[in-house]
Amino acid sequence: MIQKIHKKLQACLIPGFCFLLFVFCLLLIFHFIFRQKIYPGIKVANVNLTSKTQEQAVQILKGISLKQKNKLQLKFENQVWEVSLVNLEFAYLSENTSKKAYLIGRSGNLKKDFIEKIKGMNGKINLDFEYKINQSLLETTINNIAEEINIPPIPHRIQMLQDKITGSKIEIQKGQSGRKVEQKMCSKYANAKNLVIATGGGVILNPKNMKALKINGVNVFLFADPNEIIRRITKQAGTRPSLTGKKPEKEIYDVWHKRRDLYLKYADFVWDNTSGKVLGENLDRIFK
């Protein structure tokens, strides 16, 4: 009886052991083949990097990055602005992206690595490009646009999205309305004393703002000749994007002609700063 049971166990265990050995050998062969290569099905920007070494992947990714658009879209609701990526010191990081693809399935966690390999084989891993961007220049760009359109100058969220081969864009997700905040601040400080309020140029577009600022204040209109403004902006190329999509010269003249009469209407004192003289040295002339 015991011998029969022993034979039955042998009959079951031997095939099972052979199967496990077979699977183990397959895994060894699989890992040997891909020991220095990216695992099957791993993609970057929809480009399959299966069986590529890191060096090969870098060359492929560099070729893809060259085909990317060289402009960044700043999008708010139905308005879109294009900014040169060069001016934002933007660059795709092909080496970092290649390394990220190579490390998929190589974390050292057996369960996690197994799941990632299965996902890769099923085409479910599609990585975005790694990139770098000058956050300071980006913030300056957004703040310049925020002065002219209804987006929040207070807590907002900027999210970088990859559009794969077609380019990249940034969406500005609206917080509290910029113009409404501006109006509230003007009303809040309408009766304030011994205070200097530096507003953006767009404050003049809302009569309620100017009514509040006229209650207990002296409104000083600082301006420079449009040609001088163009010269200053040209000198600092890349720090101020187009707000309307027009060329800087056209845009500046349009804004000037649109707002000039309003500035003069509400101004208690007009200061021509075309020469660039320091205003602080001339305050006596303004408030004498």
Protein Blocks (a to p, Z undefined) as FASTA:
>chain_A
ZZmmmmmmmmmmmmmmmmmmmmmmmmmmmmmmmmmcccehiaeehiafehiafklmmmmm
mmmmmmpccbdcddehjbccdddfklnopacdfklmmmmmmmgoplopaklmmmmmmmmm
nopaccdddddddfklmmmmmmmmmmmmccdfbdcddddddehjnoccdddddfddfklm
mmmmmmmmmmgghiacdddfklmmpmklmmmmmmmpccddddddfklmmmmmmmmgojac
cfklpafklmmmmmmmmmmmmmmmmpmbdcdfknopafklmmmmmmZZ
